[in-house]
Amino acid sequence: MTKQSGFTLMELVLVMVIIGVLAAAAGPRFFSTDVYRERFYAEDMLAALRFAKRTAESSNCIVRFRVLANGFDLTQDGNCFSGGASNYSLAVLRPSESGSAYLSNEKPLTLIQSATTNTIFFQVDGGVLNSSNNQINVTYSLTGSEVIRTLSVDGGSGYVRSQ
């Protein structure tokens, strides 16, 4: 009879448990998600600015883009067709998610955002005004651990570009 050699099931399971514990403890140190969160937030903000312009033009109602401490939001004039005073209480909905307001309150803590103005209004012709009804060019700077992005909005045309 020949002697068989190998590992027992208990030894294999124990080694797998040890490797799993080490991977759970050491894995996050090698892979940080901060850069991905910062990039996603910058892309989402760029998409929101472009969507605000298109929504204002297509709906014939002014759209407000507002930078908040922890993100941004898009709202539309709720009294657009009634002729009353402007009331930006109507949430603009995301095109891809039914019933979900276009807002982000998930700004990464590692990301610093600054703007020439925090609130702009996209007009029905695509132009951009500030809260004093003056045409304005706007620049949003997003600086993070690796992401440095500048979003610019042309006041006359509402054209949004990323640098």
Beta strands, then each sheet from edge to edge (+ up, - down):
strand 1: 63-68
strand 2: 71-76
strand 3: 90-91
strand 4: 103-104
strand 5: 112-115
strand 6: 119-122
strand 7: 128-129
strand 8: 138-143
strand 9: 148-153
strand 10: 160-162
sheet 1: 3+ 2- 1+ 6- 7+
sheet 2: 3+ 2- 4+
sheet 3: 5+ 8- 9+ 10-
end
